[in-house]
Amino acid sequence: MIRICGYLLSLILLIGFTQGAAAADAIQGQTLAKRWCAACHVVAADQKSGNTQAPPFSAIAKMPRFDVARLALFLLEPHPKMPDMNLSRSEATDLAAYIQSQGN
């Protein structure tokens, strides 16, 4: 029963991110990327270098199963190699939309 509730909650969050991704602001995401991510990731074509352990945003956006909603959800959870950015849901969707735009 708990497992089913967990799946349902994940589905609801994913649907919410999918709807929010349509209204995402990639320009605001670029601002966030330069503030939070540029020390490790190459976040734009004009950036000279990043950390060799972190993939460039262009590579992330070109991954075969890239999904902007899943990325936004991933960005909300703290990860050992990434700082806890304490992003709001809209900031996470903005940042994910910006990362997606780097795949073009």
C-alpha positions as CSV (number, residue, x, y, z in Angstrom):
1,M,0.0,0.0,0.0
2,I,2.8,2.4,0.9
3,R,4.6,1.6,-2.4
4,I,1.4,2.3,-4.4
5,C,1.0,5.7,-2.6
6,G,4.7,6.5,-3.4
7,Y,4.1,5.7,-7.1
8,L,1.0,7.8,-7.2
9,L,2.8,10.8,-5.5
10,S,5.6,10.5,-8.0
11,L,3.1,10.4,-10.9
12,I,1.3,13.5,-9.6
13,L,4.6,15.4,-9.2
14,L,5.7,14.4,-12.7
15,I,2.4,15.5,-14.2
16,G,2.8,18.8,-12.4
17,F,6.3,19.3,-13.7
18,T,5.2,18.4,-17.2
19,Q,2.5,21.1,-17.1
20,G,4.9,23.6,-15.5
21,A,7.6,22.9,-18.1
22,A,5.4,24.5,-20.7
23,A,5.4,27.8,-18.8
24,A,9.1,27.5,-17.9
25,D,11.4,30.6,-18.4
26,A,14.7,29.5,-19.9
27,I,16.1,33.0,-19.6
28,Q,15.6,32.8,-15.8
29,G,17.1,29.3,-16.0
30,Q,20.2,30.7,-17.6
31,T,20.6,33.2,-14.7
32,L,20.3,30.3,-12.2
33,A,22.7,28.2,-14.2
34,K,25.3,30.9,-14.2
35,R,24.9,31.4,-10.5
36,W,24.7,27.8,-9.3
37,C,26.1,25.5,-12.0
38,A,28.9,27.2,-13.9
39,A,31.6,26.3,-11.4
40,C,31.3,22.7,-12.3
41,H,29.3,22.5,-15.6
42,V,29.8,24.2,-18.9
43,V,26.5,26.0,-19.0
44,A,26.8,28.0,-22.2
45,A,28.7,27.8,-25.5
46,D,30.8,30.9,-24.6
47,Q,32.0,29.4,-21.3
48,K,35.6,28.3,-21.5
49,S,35.7,25.4,-19.0
50,G,34.0,23.6,-16.2
51,N,34.9,20.7,-14.0
52,T,35.9,17.5,-15.9
53,Q,33.7,15.5,-13.5
54,A,30.5,17.3,-14.5
55,P,29.0,17.0,-18.1
56,P,28.3,20.2,-20.1
57,F,24.7,21.2,-20.3
58,S,24.7,20.6,-24.0
59,A,25.7,16.9,-23.4
60,I,23.0,16.5,-20.8
61,A,20.3,17.9,-23.1
62,K,21.4,15.5,-25.9
63,M,21.2,12.4,-23.7
64,P,18.9,9.8,-25.4
65,R,16.3,9.7,-22.8
66,F,16.4,13.4,-21.8
67,D,13.1,14.5,-20.2
68,V,12.7,18.1,-19.0
69,A,10.1,17.1,-16.3
70,R,12.3,14.3,-14.9
71,L,15.3,16.7,-14.8
72,A,13.3,19.3,-12.9
73,L,12.3,16.7,-10.4
74,F,15.9,15.5,-10.1
75,L,17.1,19.1,-9.5
76,L,14.8,19.4,-6.4
77,E,16.5,16.6,-4.6
78,P,19.9,17.1,-2.9
79,H,22.7,15.0,-4.4
80,P,26.1,14.2,-2.9
81,K,28.1,15.7,-5.8
82,M,25.9,18.8,-6.2
83,P,25.2,21.6,-3.7
84,D,21.7,21.8,-2.2
85,M,20.5,24.7,-4.3
86,N,17.1,24.8,-2.4
87,L,15.3,25.6,-5.7
88,S,11.6,26.3,-5.9
89,R,9.5,24.2,-8.2
90,S,9.4,27.0,-10.8
91,E,13.1,27.6,-10.5
92,A,13.8,23.9,-11.2
93,T,11.5,23.9,-14.3
94,D,13.3,27.1,-15.5
95,L,16.7,25.6,-15.1
96,A,15.6,22.3,-16.8
97,A,14.1,24.4,-19.7
98,Y,17.4,26.2,-20.0
99,I,19.4,22.9,-20.0
100,Q,17.0,21.6,-22.7
101,S,17.7,24.7,-24.8
102,Q,21.4,23.9,-24.8
103,G,20.8,20.7,-26.8
104,N,20.0,22.6,-30.0
